[in-house]
C-alpha cells in the first residue's frame, strides 16, 4: 500500500504542476459560464485535469498513512 501511495502521490503532484502550467498558456475561463461550457474551453479542460491530479495526490497521501500489510 505504501509503494502504491507513494507512486500515486508523486504522479498526482507532477500531473498537477504540469496541468497548471498548461492551463496558463490559455486565457482565463470567462465568468458566468456553465460547467458544460467551461469544459469546451481549453483552459477549463486543463483545470479539470489539474483537479483530478490533486485528488490522485490526496489519495496517494492517504495510502501512505496506512500500515504495511494488515
N, C-alpha and C positions, 0 to 999 in steps of 0.2 A: 504494500500500500504506500509506503514511503517513497519508493522509487517512482511509482506512478504519479504520486502527488508532486514530487519534485519536478518531474518532466512536464506535468500539466501546468504547474506554476511558471516554469521557465518559458514554455511555449506561449502561455497566456500573456506574460509580460512583454515578450518580444513582439507578439502579434499586436498587442495594444499600442505599443510605441510605433510600430510600422503603420498601422491603420491611422493613427493620429497624424503622422507625418503626411500620409497620402491625402487625408482629408483637408489638410492645409493648402494643398495645391489648387483646390476648387474654392469658389466663393462660399460665403456662409449661406445656409439654407434660409430663405425668406420666412419671416414670421407669419403666423396665421394659416399655415398650410396644414392639411390633414396628414395623417400618418402615411396613407397611400401615396399622396402627392410628394411627401418628403422622400419616400423610397425611390421615386423616379428621378430625383436629383442626385448627381454623383456624390456630393458631399454627404447626403443623407445615407447613402449606401455604406460609405466608409465609416460613418458614425455608428451605424448599427453593428458593423463588423467589430469596431473597437469595443462596444459594449459587450458583445459576445466573447471577445478575448478577455475582457475584465472578469466576466463571470467564470470563464475557464480558470483564470489565475486564482480567483477566490476559492473555487472548488479544489484546486491543487493545494492551496494553503490549508484547507480543512483536512485533506487527505494526509498532509504531513503531520498533523497533530495526532492521528490515530496511531496506536502502538503497532509494532511489527507483529504480524500474525494476529491470532486471537485464541 
